[in-house]
Amino acid sequence: MNRLRVIAAIAALLVIAGLAVGTAPTTDDDVVAPFTVRGGLGDTIETRVLTVEALDVTRAASLDVSYFEGLGTYPSQLDTDANWIVVTVRLTATIAPVSLSNARLSIGDEEFRASEFLPRPSINDLLAGPGIPVVGSLAFEVSDAALASGAAGSAELSFPTQFSTQLDEIATVELDLSDLDSVADYRVAKAVIVDGGE
């Protein structure tokens, strides 16, 4: 009788060990991979350091950036041989001001970084303290081929807030870019701090 119990206990341990091995991460990258917090257009996505809401997405051939308020001169139009994808977002830092310099738009295996050509005040310039919302735009130069691909229907806009994303949360907005009509000239509004958090 005791022998049967020992055999049963060993068998149970082998089953548990097999499950543990079968479900364990296969590489070191899997162990430290970031956690993706997903939502769609209009959803509020909350991470440890940032709350994001994508308000609008537009495809354009040219951008009107005549809002420029800095010293010197700056072109009022930004043209491209590809397409501008402009996403208007509302962001609120939760712990400390964060940078959006690593924001990226993924379409299939292709990644597009947010353009640095939008003049000041851009949303990166106005990221305010915790609890203070900022509304502004991110612009991406995206090829015709990427927008014509099947992956355009499941594009992702991600907001890593630091260089290393290991074990961090990343807000990700799922976007359908497959059926966007292109406008000839899109006027980009300057980034603004939203008074009273409204």
C-alpha positions as CSV (number, residue, x, y, z in Angstrom):
1,M,0.0,0.0,0.0
2,N,2.8,2.4,0.9
3,R,4.6,1.5,-2.2
4,L,1.5,2.5,-4.3
5,R,1.4,5.8,-2.6
6,V,5.0,6.5,-3.3
7,I,4.6,5.5,-7.0
8,A,1.5,7.8,-7.2
9,A,3.4,10.7,-5.6
10,I,6.3,10.3,-8.0
11,A,3.9,10.2,-11.0
12,A,2.2,13.3,-9.8
13,L,5.5,15.1,-9.4
14,L,6.6,14.1,-12.9
15,V,3.3,15.5,-14.3
16,I,3.8,18.8,-12.4
17,A,7.4,19.0,-13.6
18,G,6.4,18.3,-17.1
19,L,3.8,21.1,-17.0
20,A,6.3,23.5,-15.5
21,V,8.9,22.7,-18.3
22,G,6.2,22.9,-21.0
23,T,4.9,26.3,-19.9
24,A,8.3,27.9,-18.9
25,P,9.6,30.8,-21.1
26,T,11.9,29.4,-23.8
27,T,14.4,32.3,-23.9
28,D,15.8,34.9,-21.6
29,D,14.0,37.5,-23.7
30,D,10.7,35.9,-22.8
31,V,11.5,36.2,-19.1
32,V,12.1,39.9,-19.2
33,A,9.7,40.9,-22.1
34,P,7.6,44.0,-21.5
35,F,3.9,43.7,-20.7
36,T,1.7,45.1,-23.5
37,V,-1.5,47.0,-22.3
38,R,-3.7,47.2,-25.4
39,G,-6.7,49.3,-26.4
40,G,-8.3,50.7,-29.5
41,L,-9.0,54.2,-30.9
42,G,-10.9,56.1,-28.2
43,D,-10.0,53.7,-25.4
44,T,-8.2,54.9,-22.2
45,I,-5.0,52.7,-21.8
46,E,-3.4,52.9,-18.4
47,T,0.1,51.8,-17.5
48,R,2.4,52.3,-14.5
49,V,3.8,55.6,-15.8
50,L,1.3,56.8,-18.5
51,T,-2.3,57.0,-19.4
52,V,-3.0,57.2,-23.2
53,E,-6.0,57.8,-25.3
54,A,-5.8,58.0,-29.1
55,L,-8.4,60.4,-30.2
56,D,-8.1,60.5,-34.0
57,V,-6.0,59.1,-36.9
58,T,-5.6,60.8,-40.3
59,R,-3.7,60.0,-43.5
60,A,-2.3,63.0,-45.4
61,A,0.0,63.9,-48.3
62,S,1.1,67.2,-46.6
63,L,1.0,68.7,-43.2
64,D,0.3,72.3,-42.3
65,V,2.4,73.2,-39.3
66,S,1.9,76.9,-39.4
67,Y,1.4,76.9,-35.6
68,F,5.1,77.2,-35.1
69,E,5.9,79.6,-32.2
70,G,9.7,79.4,-31.8
71,L,12.4,81.8,-32.8
72,G,13.5,82.0,-36.4
73,T,11.8,80.6,-39.4
74,Y,10.3,77.2,-40.0
75,P,8.5,75.8,-43.1
76,S,4.7,76.0,-42.8
77,Q,4.3,72.8,-44.8
78,L,5.8,69.3,-44.4
79,D,5.6,67.3,-47.6
80,T,6.5,63.6,-48.1
81,D,7.0,61.2,-51.0
82,A,5.1,58.7,-48.8
83,N,2.2,59.3,-46.5
84,W,1.8,61.1,-43.2
85,I,-0.1,59.1,-40.6
86,V,-1.1,61.6,-37.9
87,V,-2.4,60.3,-34.6
88,T,-3.9,62.8,-32.1
89,V,-3.4,61.6,-28.6
90,R,-4.2,62.6,-25.0
91,L,-1.5,61.7,-22.6
92,T,-1.2,62.0,-18.8
93,A,2.0,61.1,-16.9
94,T,1.2,59.3,-13.7
95,I,4.5,59.4,-11.8
96,A,6.9,61.8,-13.5
97,P,7.1,63.5,-16.9
98,V,7.9,61.0,-19.7
99,S,9.4,61.2,-23.1
100,L,7.6,60.0,-26.3
101,S,10.8,60.0,-28.4
102,N,10.5,56.2,-28.7
103,A,6.9,56.1,-29.9
104,R,6.6,53.8,-32.9
105,L,4.0,52.6,-35.4
106,S,4.2,49.0,-36.3
107,I,2.6,47.6,-39.5
108,G,3.5,43.9,-39.8
109,D,7.3,43.6,-39.6
110,E,7.9,47.3,-40.4
111,E,8.3,49.9,-37.7
112,F,8.0,53.7,-38.2
113,R,9.3,56.2,-35.7
114,A,7.5,59.4,-34.8
115,S,8.8,62.3,-36.9
116,E,11.0,64.8,-35.3
117,F,10.0,67.5,-37.8
118,L,6.9,68.7,-36.0
119,P,7.8,72.2,-34.7
120,R,7.5,73.4,-31.2
121,P,5.3,73.2,-29.2
122,S,5.1,69.5,-29.9
123,I,3.6,67.0,-27.5
124,N,7.2,66.0,-26.4
125,D,7.8,69.6,-25.3
126,L,4.7,69.8,-23.3
127,L,4.6,66.6,-21.3
128,A,3.6,68.0,-18.0
129,G,3.7,66.8,-14.4
130,P,1.7,63.8,-13.1
131,G,-2.0,64.1,-13.5
132,I,-1.9,66.9,-16.0
133,P,-3.2,65.9,-19.5
134,V,-1.6,67.0,-22.7
135,V,-3.2,66.7,-26.1
136,G,-1.1,66.8,-29.3
137,S,-0.1,64.9,-32.4
138,L,2.4,62.3,-33.5
139,A,3.2,62.1,-37.2
140,F,4.7,59.1,-39.0
141,E,6.0,58.8,-42.6
142,V,4.6,55.5,-43.9
143,S,5.1,54.0,-47.3
144,D,2.3,53.2,-49.8
145,A,3.3,49.6,-49.7
146,A,2.9,49.4,-45.9
147,L,-0.6,50.9,-46.1
148,A,-1.6,48.6,-49.0
149,S,-0.5,45.5,-47.1
150,G,-2.8,43.2,-45.2
151,A,-1.1,44.2,-42.0
152,A,-2.4,47.8,-42.2
153,G,-5.6,46.6,-40.8
154,S,-3.9,45.6,-37.5
155,A,-1.3,48.4,-37.0
156,E,-0.1,49.1,-33.5
157,L,1.0,52.4,-32.0
158,S,3.3,51.8,-29.0
159,F,4.5,54.1,-26.3
160,P,7.7,52.8,-24.7
161,T,8.7,55.5,-22.2
162,Q,12.3,54.5,-21.6
163,F,15.2,53.0,-23.6
164,S,15.0,49.6,-21.8
165,T,11.5,48.1,-21.8
166,Q,12.4,45.0,-19.8
167,L,9.6,44.0,-17.5
168,D,7.9,47.4,-18.1
169,E,4.4,48.1,-19.3
170,I,3.9,49.5,-22.8
171,A,0.7,51.2,-23.8
172,T,-0.3,50.0,-27.3
173,V,-3.1,51.4,-29.5
174,E,-4.5,49.0,-32.1
175,L,-5.3,50.9,-35.3
176,D,-7.0,50.0,-38.6
177,L,-5.1,52.0,-41.3
178,S,-6.4,49.9,-44.2
179,D,-9.3,52.1,-45.2
180,L,-8.2,55.7,-44.5
181,D,-8.9,58.3,-47.1
182,S,-6.0,60.5,-47.8
183,V,-6.4,64.3,-47.4
184,A,-4.2,66.6,-49.4
185,D,-3.3,69.0,-46.6
186,Y,-3.9,68.3,-42.9
187,R,-3.5,71.1,-40.4
188,V,-1.7,69.9,-37.3
189,A,-2.8,71.6,-34.1
190,K,-0.1,72.6,-31.6
191,A,0.2,70.5,-28.5
192,V,-1.7,72.0,-25.5
193,I,-1.9,71.3,-21.8
194,V,-5.6,70.6,-21.0
195,D,-6.8,73.0,-18.3
196,G,-8.3,71.4,-15.2
197,G,-7.7,67.9,-16.6
198,E,-10.8,68.2,-18.8
